[in-house]
Amino acid sequence: MTRCDPALSVLQRADAALEELAASSSADDEQLQELLGALLEVTPLRERLHELVHALAHGHDVAITIADEALTPAQAAKRLSCSRKIINKMIHAGTLAAYRLPESDHQRIPASEVMRVLQERDERFWSPLTDLPGPESFSAALDESRRRAAAK
């Protein structure tokens, strides 16, 4: 049992209770129906909470950040697990957007930019594995190999 199983269980029970309450409540009480409708509505926040609990329940690392937060190069380097020198190279190469503070040499990097770079890094890392041919291709290649061996 992971540390998030109880949270996942609570969300599932809350969903079931809301659906049961919605089915059993009288149509006369419009406010209750409106409240239940709002609670049952799939909202971006509700979806994110479900994704968060699901990820934690399966042992994934989760980072929560404010998209318009401005990070220093040192903070960005920490989040990207690299050095400040690499961050400066990325900024100069144009692969990481940054801006200078007014009347200063200090730079700031939007957290959304760091998240974009992390996502691109993950896509590049996993794409060779997700682009593998399906089982049908392997079966066809195996059949072809057997056919050639039998022809010899």
C-alpha positions in Angstrom: 0.0 0.0 0.0 1.4 3.4 -1.0 1.1 6.5 1.1 -1.5 7.9 -1.3 -3.9 4.9 -1.4 -6.0 6.5 1.4 -6.3 9.8 -0.6 -7.3 7.9 -3.7 -9.8 5.9 -1.8 -11.3 9.1 -0.3 -11.7 10.7 -3.8 -13.4 7.5 -5.1 -15.8 7.4 -2.1 -16.5 11.1 -2.5 -17.3 10.7 -6.2 -19.6 7.7 -5.4 -21.4 9.6 -2.6 -22.0 12.7 -4.8 -23.4 10.5 -7.6 -25.7 8.7 -5.1 -26.8 12.0 -3.6 -27.6 13.4 -7.0 -29.6 10.3 -7.9 -31.7 10.3 -4.7 -32.3 14.0 -4.1 -35.7 15.5 -4.9 -36.1 17.7 -8.0 -37.8 20.4 -5.8 -34.6 21.6 -4.2 -33.0 23.6 -7.0 -30.1 24.9 -4.9 -29.1 21.4 -4.0 -29.3 20.3 -7.6 -27.2 23.2 -8.7 -24.6 22.5 -6.0 -24.5 18.8 -6.9 -24.2 19.7 -10.6 -21.2 21.9 -9.9 -19.6 19.3 -7.7 -20.1 16.5 -10.2 -18.9 18.7 -13.1 -15.5 17.7 -14.4 -13.4 20.8 -14.0 -9.8 21.3 -14.8 -9.0 21.6 -11.1 -10.8 18.3 -10.3 -9.0 16.6 -13.2 -5.6 17.9 -12.0 -6.4 16.7 -8.4 -7.2 13.2 -9.7 -4.1 13.1 -11.8 -2.0 14.3 -8.8 -3.4 11.6 -6.5 -3.1 9.0 -9.2 0.6 9.9 -9.9 1.5 9.9 -6.2 -0.4 6.6 -5.6 1.8 5.0 -8.3 5.0 6.3 -6.9 5.7 9.1 -9.4 7.5 12.3 -8.4 5.3 15.3 -8.7 6.3 19.0 -8.9 3.8 21.8 -8.4 4.8 25.2 -9.7 3.3 28.5 -10.6 3.5 28.9 -14.3 4.2 32.7 -14.3 6.7 32.4 -11.5 10.1 34.0 -12.3 13.1 31.9 -11.5 16.7 32.8 -11.2 19.2 30.9 -13.3 20.3 29.0 -10.2 16.7 28.0 -9.4 16.1 26.9 -13.1 19.4 24.9 -13.0 18.2 23.1 -9.9 14.9 22.2 -11.4 16.5 21.1 -14.7 19.3 19.2 -12.7 22.1 21.0 -14.5 24.6 23.8 -13.9 24.1 27.5 -14.2 26.6 27.4 -17.0 24.3 25.1 -19.0 21.4 27.4 -18.3 23.3 30.4 -19.6 24.2 28.4 -22.7 20.6 27.5 -23.3 19.6 31.1 -22.9 22.2 32.3 -25.4 21.3 29.5 -27.8 17.6 30.5 -27.6 16.4 27.2 -26.3 15.4 28.7 -23.0 13.6 32.0 -22.9 14.7 34.6 -20.3 14.5 38.3 -19.7 16.7 40.8 -17.9 15.5 42.8 -14.9 15.2 46.5 -15.6 18.5 48.4 -15.0 20.3 45.2 -14.0 22.3 42.3 -15.4 20.2 39.8 -13.6 18.1 37.4 -15.6 14.8 35.7 -14.8 13.3 32.6 -16.5 9.6 32.0 -16.5 8.8 28.7 -14.7 6.6 27.8 -17.7 9.8 27.8 -19.8 11.5 25.4 -17.4 8.5 23.1 -17.5 8.5 23.2 -21.4 12.2 22.2 -21.4 11.5 19.4 -19.0 8.6 18.1 -21.1 10.7 18.3 -24.3 13.5 16.4 -22.6 11.1 13.7 -21.4 9.6 13.4 -24.9 13.0 13.0 -26.5 14.0 10.5 -23.9 10.9 8.3 -24.2 10.1 8.7 -27.9 12.3 5.8 -29.1 10.4 3.6 -26.7 7.0 4.9 -27.6 7.7 4.8 -31.4 8.4 1.0 -31.4 6.4 -1.0 -33.9 3.3 -2.9 -32.7 3.2 -6.6 -32.0 1.9 -7.2 -35.5 5.1 -6.0 -37.0 7.2 -8.3 -34.8 4.9 -11.2 -35.7 5.3 -10.5 -39.4 9.1 -10.2 -39.1 9.2 -13.5 -37.2 7.0 -15.2 -39.8 9.2 -13.8 -42.6 12.3 -15.1 -40.8 10.8 -18.6 -40.4 9.7 -18.6 -44.0 13.3 -17.8 -45.2 14.8 -20.4 -42.9 12.4 -23.0 -44.2 13.2 -22.1 -47.8 17.0 -22.8 -47.3 
